[in-house]
Every structure is written in C-alpha cells, then in structure tokens.
Amino acid sequence: MCLALSVAARSVVALYRPVLEPMGLTHAQYLVMLALGERSPRSVEDLSAALALDPGTFTATQSGSRPPAWSPADATGQTIALSP
C-alpha cells in the first residue's frame, strides 16, 4: 500500500509539472504559494503545520516570498508573506 501511495503522489505531482515549470515553480513552491494565498503573512510554524512539513525546510526563496521577518507578535518566530 505504501508503494501504491507513493506512485500515486508522484503521478499527481507530474500532472502539475507542465503548468508550473514555465513559471519556474516546483509543486512544493506552488503549495506554499497556495497556503500564503489563503492567509498572509503566516508564521513558519503555521505554514509548516498546514503543509505537513518540517519548519526547517522553509526558506524565502522556496516560496517566492520576501525574506522572513521577525514577527512583532512573537519575537522567536518568523513570518513569511507573499511579495506584492
């Protein structure tokens, strides 16, 4: 079952590739942009939870966003926002 899920996931991602490649986006970057489109800015912690990813995997360049900024609400957290 795990192999079947892995193959299915790769197949779904492959469907997006022809549309995303001309824009210079990966599927993961697209998902980050979708999440930020729902609510921006978002903390790295919130974004990683929404996408089920480790917070350490995020960089500003992955999401096409501006560089992380210190959150005024939480000095220990960082926020990511879409660029205008």
KEZAVEX-556845 format. One line per field, with one value per residue: x, y, z of N, C-alpha, C in turn; residue number from 0. Coordinates in nm, 3 decimals. Layout:
n_px X; ...
n_py Y; ...
n_pz Z; ...
ca_px X; ...
ca_py Y; ...
ca_pz Z; ...
c_px X; ...
c_py Y; ...
c_pz Z; ...
vexdo NUM; ...
This chain:
n_px 0.082; 0.195; 0.381; 0.207; 0.072; 0.285; 0.354; 0.115; 0.113; 0.341; 0.250; 0.038; 0.176; 0.328; 0.139; 0.106; 0.350; 0.400; 0.258; 0.359; 0.639; 0.705; 0.669; 0.869; 0.834; 0.822; 0.629; 0.609; 0.671; 0.452; 0.247; 0.312; 0.270; -0.006; -0.098; -0.009; -0.161; -0.411; -0.386; -0.189; 0.055; 0.214; 0.318; 0.624; 0.602; 0.321; 0.276; 0.431; 0.292; 0.045; 0.115; 0.224; 0.504; 0.847; 0.953; 1.214; 1.259; 1.185; 1.257; 1.292; 1.325; 1.219; 0.947; 0.895; 0.862; 0.900; 1.197; 1.217; 1.068; 1.101; 0.846; 0.624; 0.446; 0.550; 0.856; 1.031; 0.957; 0.926; 0.790; 0.634; 0.554; 0.363; 0.510; 0.436
n_py -0.118; 0.127; 0.173; 0.200; 0.437; 0.616; 0.608; 0.704; 0.964; 1.077; 1.067; 1.250; 1.488; 1.501; 1.573; 1.844; 1.952; 2.036; 2.274; 2.429; 2.446; 2.638; 2.872; 2.861; 2.727; 2.477; 2.191; 2.188; 2.455; 2.576; 2.481; 2.614; 2.877; 2.867; 2.823; 3.060; 3.233; 3.191; 3.294; 3.552; 3.751; 3.447; 3.251; 3.065; 2.830; 2.787; 2.766; 2.541; 2.349; 2.353; 2.250; 2.011; 1.986; 1.994; 2.268; 2.355; 2.320; 2.537; 2.822; 3.161; 3.181; 2.946; 2.979; 3.194; 3.428; 3.735; 3.797; 3.618; 3.774; 3.915; 3.838; 4.067; 3.989; 3.761; 3.729; 3.519; 3.382; 3.351; 3.515; 3.457; 3.607; 3.678; 3.842; 4.173
n_pz 0.000; 0.073; -0.130; -0.347; -0.276; -0.284; -0.558; -0.665; -0.558; -0.681; -0.942; -0.941; -0.882; -1.113; -1.300; -1.254; -1.325; -1.608; -1.616; -1.407; -1.446; -1.658; -1.515; -1.338; -1.099; -0.843; -0.741; -0.462; -0.401; -0.520; -0.354; -0.117; -0.200; -0.245; 0.018; 0.138; -0.008; 0.096; 0.350; 0.456; 0.610; 0.728; 1.003; 1.012; 1.152; 1.150; 0.875; 0.812; 0.957; 0.826; 0.579; 0.642; 0.678; 0.787; 0.984; 0.937; 0.669; 0.521; 0.323; 0.223; -0.052; -0.147; -0.141; -0.301; -0.177; 0.015; 0.214; 0.530; 0.815; 1.140; 1.360; 1.500; 1.694; 1.805; 1.908; 1.877; 1.656; 1.296; 1.010; 0.694; 0.390; 0.096; -0.181; -0.299
ca_px 0.000; 0.282; 0.435; 0.098; 0.051; 0.399; 0.339; 0.002; 0.155; 0.430; 0.168; -0.036; 0.274; 0.368; 0.034; 0.127; 0.481; 0.398; 0.200; 0.442; 0.777; 0.726; 0.671; 0.984; 0.788; 0.807; 0.500; 0.617; 0.661; 0.313; 0.167; 0.341; 0.202; -0.149; -0.120; 0.007; -0.274; -0.525; -0.361; -0.052; 0.168; 0.195; 0.441; 0.685; 0.542; 0.185; 0.288; 0.481; 0.184; -0.057; 0.165; 0.283; 0.647; 0.933; 0.979; 1.350; 1.266; 1.141; 1.340; 1.214; 1.331; 1.133; 0.807; 0.880; 0.817; 1.007; 1.272; 1.145; 1.079; 1.065; 0.706; 0.610; 0.366; 0.631; 0.994; 1.107; 0.907; 0.943; 0.673; 0.657; 0.443; 0.376; 0.557; 0.332
ca_py 0.000; 0.244; 0.192; 0.249; 0.577; 0.691; 0.617; 0.793; 1.101; 1.121; 1.086; 1.377; 1.596; 1.505; 1.645; 1.987; 1.994; 2.114; 2.405; 2.503; 2.466; 2.766; 2.979; 2.840; 2.679; 2.335; 2.163; 2.231; 2.601; 2.605; 2.457; 2.724; 2.995; 2.848; 2.843; 3.202; 3.300; 3.181; 3.385; 3.602; 3.662; 3.331; 3.210; 2.945; 2.718; 2.766; 2.721; 2.404; 2.262; 2.347; 2.169; 1.889; 1.988; 2.039; 2.412; 2.377; 2.307; 2.659; 2.940; 3.262; 3.158; 2.834; 3.018; 3.311; 3.535; 3.821; 3.729; 3.608; 3.891; 3.884; 3.864; 4.151; 3.918; 3.654; 3.761; 3.399; 3.323; 3.424; 3.512; 3.457; 3.671; 3.693; 3.972; 4.242
ca_pz 0.000; 0.080; -0.265; -0.431; -0.240; -0.335; -0.704; -0.691; -0.526; -0.789; -1.062; -0.925; -0.896; -1.254; -1.373; -1.234; -1.376; -1.732; -1.590; -1.313; -1.494; -1.727; -1.416; -1.251; -0.969; -0.816; -0.678; -0.322; -0.400; -0.552; -0.233; -0.025; -0.252; -0.217; 0.161; 0.165; -0.071; 0.187; 0.463; 0.451; 0.636; 0.815; 1.071; 0.956; 1.225; 1.099; 0.737; 0.811; 1.004; 0.722; 0.467; 0.700; 0.651; 0.896; 0.971; 0.887; 0.523; 0.455; 0.300; 0.149; -0.196; -0.183; -0.157; -0.385; -0.088; 0.061; 0.321; 0.657; 0.902; 1.278; 1.390; 1.619; 1.794; 1.865; 1.873; 1.848; 1.532; 1.172; 0.923; 0.551; 0.323; -0.047; -0.228; -0.375
c_px 0.087; 0.341; 0.327; 0.070; 0.164; 0.390; 0.225; 0.040; 0.246; 0.351; 0.091; 0.060; 0.316; 0.264; 0.053; 0.253; 0.475; 0.343; 0.294; 0.582; 0.796; 0.730; 0.789; 0.948; 0.792; 0.669; 0.500; 0.606; 0.518; 0.224; 0.188; 0.268; 0.050; -0.181; -0.107; -0.106; -0.399; -0.512; -0.214; -0.044; 0.129; 0.327; 0.494; 0.625; 0.403; 0.188; 0.334; 0.374; 0.078; -0.016; 0.229; 0.429; 0.722; 0.962; 1.118; 1.361; 1.232; 1.253; 1.254; 1.214; 1.245; 0.992; 0.787; 0.834; 0.932; 1.078; 1.192; 1.169; 1.042; 0.922; 0.697; 0.532; 0.447; 0.774; 1.076; 1.065; 0.939; 0.815; 0.718; 0.533; 0.469; 0.427; 0.445; 0.356
c_py 0.126; 0.276; 0.250; 0.397; 0.665; 0.711; 0.713; 0.939; 1.157; 1.147; 1.217; 1.495; 1.611; 1.578; 1.798; 2.039; 2.076; 2.256; 2.491; 2.535; 2.598; 2.886; 2.967; 2.793; 2.527; 2.315; 2.209; 2.383; 2.645; 2.588; 2.568; 2.850; 2.985; 2.876; 2.991; 3.283; 3.295; 3.280; 3.423; 3.732; 3.547; 3.302; 3.083; 2.822; 2.685; 2.710; 2.576; 2.307; 2.245; 2.255; 2.038; 1.876; 2.034; 2.188; 2.443; 2.368; 2.435; 2.760; 3.037; 3.233; 3.041; 2.880; 3.136; 3.431; 3.629; 3.752; 3.723; 3.732; 3.849; 3.926; 3.955; 4.081; 3.813; 3.674; 3.637; 3.336; 3.409; 3.414; 3.513; 3.518; 3.673; 3.832; 4.039; 4.231
c_pz 0.000; -0.057; -0.357; -0.402; -0.293; -0.486; -0.739; -0.665; -0.634; -0.917; -1.057; -0.944; -1.042; -1.339; -1.365; -1.305; -1.505; -1.714; -1.505; -1.366; -1.569; -1.631; -1.320; -1.112; -0.960; -0.753; -0.533; -0.311; -0.429; -0.429; -0.131; -0.070; -0.228; -0.070; 0.197; 0.101; 0.015; 0.303; 0.460; 0.528; 0.728; 0.883; 1.003; 1.022; 1.172; 0.956; 0.730; 0.860; 0.896; 0.608; 0.513; 0.663; 0.775; 0.879; 0.915; 0.736; 0.450; 0.440; 0.221; 0.001; -0.237; -0.214; -0.251; -0.305; -0.056; 0.176; 0.450; 0.742; 1.043; 1.303; 1.512; 1.730; 1.869; 1.822; 1.840; 1.714; 1.411; 1.091; 0.779; 0.488; 0.174; -0.080; -0.306; -0.525
vexdo 0; 1; 2; 3; 4; 5; 6; 7; 8; 9; 10; 11; 12; 13; 14; 15; 16; 17; 18; 19; 20; 21; 22; 23; 24; 25; 26; 27; 28; 29; 30; 31; 32; 33; 34; 35; 36; 37; 38; 39; 40; 41; 42; 43; 44; 45; 46; 47; 48; 49; 50; 51; 52; 53; 54; 55; 56; 57; 58; 59; 60; 61; 62; 63; 64; 65; 66; 67; 68; 69; 70; 71; 72; 73; 74; 75; 76; 77; 78; 79; 80; 81; 82; 83
